[in-house]
Amino acid sequence: MRVLLATAGSRGDVEPFFSLASALREAGHVVRVAAPEDPDAGRDVDVVSLGVSFAELGRAVADIGGMRAFREHIRPAMRTMLGRVVDEAVNWQPDVIVAHPKLLTVPVVAEHLGVPYLTVELTPVLTPTGEFPAAGVLNRSFGPAINRLSYRAAAVGERMFRADIRAARQRLGLSGTQNLAPPSGSLVAVSPTLLPRPADWPATAHLTGDWSRQPSPEGNLDTAVRDFAAGEAPYLYAGFGSMRGGDAATRAEAIVDGGRRAGLRVLLATGWGGLEPPQRCLGGDVLVVSSVPHDVVLPRAAVAIHHGGAGTVHAAARAGTPSVLVPFLADQPFWARLLHRSGLTGPPLDRDRLTADRVHAAIADAADRRPAVDRVAERMRAENGPATAAAVIARITASTGGS
């Protein structure tokens, strides 16, 4: 079976697809990944670029913001990716396409090729349920009816890029309706330990477990990070990934000072600019890097302070590392609420109101939650989301007449 995996976004949107690619290869399938061209996207699988760097896009959007950012940067980037994914699918002729929902032309090229496609939900945003609202749409539950309606927000993207979808149909010689054909299924890459399957989900929604990052090759590890993580004194990990905005220097200083008050060394990952520690707060007990492999640093960390993106939430929980969440946007408040209700974290901290006192108190609270986090970690380590997803893909492709 030839499987085209297509994704768009920052690191958290890309790395799970490489984990799935490895599982599909282990099951004997031929896999190609279409992904952004950021340097950290490459792995030992067949990869093609969709022609957009999300790191550069993120910096450009942050500098201007608003409708100008959409007009000058986001729309052109989307147009490039929506065209490239069509080209790659037509050229490679897969038996099935598994795609991030941002890639709105995948249903069009799947129709043209006569192959099934599946969508991927790295966080619950597409499959309606009355139990909770779509992540990133509403900040709390408003009851079953409103919760279900919130999932219609996903259709906004289709309307915003209707011209690109129409252009793809015309280029492929397809006539008739512009409405996107429904997928053969949805792969929800979320741990059932953290989010039990809603009772009202359809059978086409497959809660596979998250697609955790493959272990980092030992030879690729930064020596400073490896040595810091191997040190005897306990440390705090802090990182906000692709998030940026607000006073990144004050935020970083509060985390460093709060960690020191708790008797911890501090490993600070600056990411795309969410943390910018001033020189006055640095010292021998602080290591500042741009990014780190979570599978190496989280299992050894006493606590992790992070933005609450789906990937980091799952990585920390699986590692048995208590978290302090500082959500910025999108699905992050969803995960902050879920983990707080589950007793795995305390209340989330406001990214713009971090102080050393608040950070210190949150670290103490997180340490008290370690027994609950350990129980969750034990259950999550028994899950194999990529292998489960690979089996679902093979079953659906076979049932629809694919290879």
N, C-alpha and C positions, 0 to 999 in steps of 0.2 A: 504494500500500500504506500502510495506517495502522498505525503502530508505536507501542505504548505501552512506554516504558522506565521501569522502576520500581526505585528503589534506596533503601537505608536505611543510615545510618551517618554517620561524620564526613567530613571533606573528601576523604580518600583513597578513600572509597566512592562519593562523589557526582560529583566532577569527571570521572572517566572516562566516565560516562554522558552528560555534556554533549558530550564529544568525539565519542562515537558518534552522538549526535543530529545534530551538524553534518555528519558523513559521510553519514548517512542522508538528510538534507535535500539535500545536494549530489547525491545519487543520484536525487533526484526524489520521495522518499517524504514522507508527512505524519507528523510526529513529535510526540508529547507526552511530557513527562518528569514523573513523579510522584516527588517527592523531599522530604527534610526541609525544614523552613522556615527554616534558618539563613540569615542575610543574604547570605553569599557564594555561595549556591546559584543565584541568578538569572543567567540569560544571555539571549541573543536568540533563545530558543526558547520554545515553549508549555510553561509549567511550572505544575503544580498541587502544592499542599502536602499532605503526609501528616500534618500536624498535630503534629509533634514536632520540637523543637529538640535536636539532639544535643549542642550546646555546653552548654545548660542541663542536659541529662540527665547529661552527663559530670561536671559540677560537683556535682550532687546525689549521684550514686553515689560519687564520691570522698570526699565529706564523711562518709558513714556506712558504706558497703561491706557485704559479706556478704549474707546472706539478706534482711536488712531492706531493702537497696537493691533487690534483685530484687523483693521484695513491694511496696514502696511506689513504686518508680519504673520499673524495667525492664518488669515485667509490664503495668502500665497503658499505658506508651508503646507496647509491642508490640501490645497490644489495639487501640489507636487506629490504628496504621499498618496492621495486618492488616485492619481494617474499612474504612479509607479506600481502600486499593488495590482492594478489591472494588468499592466504590462508583464509583471513577473508571473502572474497566474497563467496568462495566455501562453507565455513562452515555455513555462515549465510543465503545464498540463497535469496538475495534481488530481488525485482521486477524491480529496476532501480538503476544505480550507477551514482552518480554525483561527478566528480573528478577534482582535480587540474591537470593541464597538465604535471606536473613533473612525475606523476604516470603513466608511459608509458605502464604498463602491464594491465591497466584497460580495454582497448579495447579487449585484449586477453581473459580475464576472462569473460567479457560481452558476447563475442562470444560463449564461452564454455557454459555459463548458458542460452544463448538465450534470454537475456534481453537487453533493450536499455541502453545507457550511454550518459551522457551529460558532456561536458567540461565546466570549469569555467574560465573566464577571469576576474581577479581582476583588470587588466589594459589591454588596447587593444594590444594584442600580437599575436592573432591567426587568427582573421577574417580579410582578406585583404580589404583594401579600398585605393582609390586613393587620399583621402582627407588629410591623414597624414600617416607617416611611423609607423611601429611597434614600440611601446614604448621600449626604451632601445637599439634599433638597429641602428637608424640614429639620429643625433642630430638636423636635420632640414628637412623640406620638400624639395624633389628634383623633384617634379612633380608627376602626377598620376602613370605613368608607374613604376618609381623607387620606389615610395611609396609602391605600391602593391608587388613588388618583395621583399621588406624588410621583409615581413611576412613569407618568406620561411626559415628564420633563425630558426624558431621553429623546423624545420625538422632536425636540427643539433643534437638535443638531441636524437632523434630517432636513428640516425646513431651511436652516441656515445655509446648507450646502446643496440645495436642490439642483442648482445649475450644474454643479460638478457631477452629480448623479445622472442628470439628463444627458450631459455630454458623454459620459461613459456608455450609456445605453445607445446613443447614436453612433458612437465610434465602433461599437460591437455589433451594430446592425440590428438592435433589438427595438421593437416597436411596442405600442400599447402603453399600459399603465406605468406611471413613474413610482408607484408605491413599492417599497422594498419587500421582496418575498421573505416570509418568516424563516428563521433558521430551523434546522433539524433538531436542534437542542441547544441548551445553554449550559456551559461548564462553569459552575460557581466555585472558584478556587479559594474557598474559605474552610477553615477547620470546623467540623461539627461539634468539637469540644467547646469552642468559643461561641459558636452560633448554631444552636440546634436547628434542624430543618423545619421551616414553617409548615404547619399542617395543611395550609391551603395552596402550597406550591403545586404546579402541574407535574406530571411524570416526565415532561421534557426538560425540567430543571434538575441538574445533577450536581449535588453538593459533594465535591470530590475530596475535600481537604485542600489545604493550600499547597502551592507548588514551591516548596522551599528551595533556597539557593543551593547549588551544588557546592561541596566542600572546596575551599580555596586551595589550589596547589601550593605545597609548602615552599617551593622554589620561587613563587611569585610574591611571597609576603615581604612587606617592608621590614627591614631588620629592626628599626626603632620600635615599630608596632609590636613585633614578635617579642622583643626583649621587655617592653613595657608590660605586655599582657602576662608574661611569665614571671614578673616580679612578685615578691612575697607579700608586700603590703597591698591591702584591698584598694580597688579603684572604682571610680564612677565613670561610666561612658555617657557622653552627651553628644547628640547629633540630630540635625533637623533636615538632612537630605537635601532635596531640591527647593526647600522653603527659603524665603528671604523676605525682608521687609521689617519696618520698625527699627528700633535702636539695637542693632546686633551687638554692639560693644558692651552696652550696659547689661544686656541679657547674658552674654558670655561671662562677664565679671561676676554677676550674681551667682551663676552656676559654679564657677571656680571657688568663690568664697564660701558658698553654701556647702560644697563638697569638702572643703578644708575643715569647716566647723564640725563636720561629721567624721573627721579623721580619715578621709579618703584622698587618694591621688585622683587626678582627673585626666581622662583621655577625651580630648575635644576634637570632634570632626566638623570642620567649618562648612562643608558641603558647598552649596551654591551661594552662600552669603548669609545664612541664618544666624551664624555665630562669628563674631570678629573680635577676639579677645585683645584688649589693650595691653601694651607691653608691661604696664605696672602690675598686672595681676599674674604674670607668668613666673615660673620658677622651676626648680628641679622636679617638683611633684606634678607638673603639668606637661602633657605631650599634646601638641597641636598638629593635626594632619588634615588633609582635605577630605579623605574618606577612609573607611576601614572595612575589612571583611567581617560581617556580623557573626558568621559562624565561628570565627576565631576569638573575637573580643567579648561577645555577649556571654558565653557560658562561664567566663572567668570574672565577669564584672559583678560587683556587689549590688549595683542598681543601674538602671538605664533611664536617662532623661531624653525623651524624643518626641517628635511631632504627632505620633500616632497614625502614621500611614499603615495601610494593611500589611505590607511586607515586614516592616519593623515590628509591628504588634505581634505578628505570628512568630518572627524570629526570636524575640525576647521571651515570649511565652514558652516556646519549645525549649529554649535554653534554660528555663527555670529562673530567669532573671527578673526580679520585681521592677516594675516600670513606674515612672512619673511622666504623665502625658501633658504636653504643652501643644494643643492643637492650633493649627493656623487656619485651614480652610478645607473645602471639599469633603471627603469622607472622614476626615480626622475627628471632628466632633462626634460622629456616629460611633467610632471605636472607643472614644473616651467615655461616652455614656454607657456603652455596652460593658466595658471592663469595670467601670465603677459600680454598676448595678450587680455585676457578678462577684463583687468583693475582691477583685484582683488588683485594683488600683484605688487610690484615694481620689478626691475631686480633682479634675484637671486644673492646671495652673494657667493663668492669663499670660500670653506671650509678651505683652507690653507692660506687665506689672510684676515682673520677676524681681525679687529681692533675695539677698543672702538668707534672711530669716525664713522666708517662705520656702526656698529651696531646701534649707536644712530641715525644716519641719516635714516637708514632703518626703525627704529621704528616710527620716525616722519612721514615718507612716508606712513607706514601701517595705522597709525591713520587717515590719510586723506582719506583713502579708505573705512572706516567703512560704509558709506551709501550704497555703492555698495555691500559690503559683507552682510549687513543686508537684502538687497533685495533678494540676492541669498539664504540666510538662510531661509527666509520665504517660498520660493518655495521648497527648499529641505525638509523642515519639513513636507510638504504635501505628500512626496513620501514614499512608503513602499516597499523598495527593496526586503526584505526577503519574504513578503507575495506575491508579484508579481512573484518572482522566484518559490515559492512553487506551485502557480497555473499553471505556465508553465510546471513544472515537472509532475504534475498530468495529465495535458492535453496530454502531449507527451507520457507518459506511457500508458494512456488509449488508445490512437490512435494506438499504436504499439502492443496492445493486452495484456498489463500488467494489474495488479490488480487496 
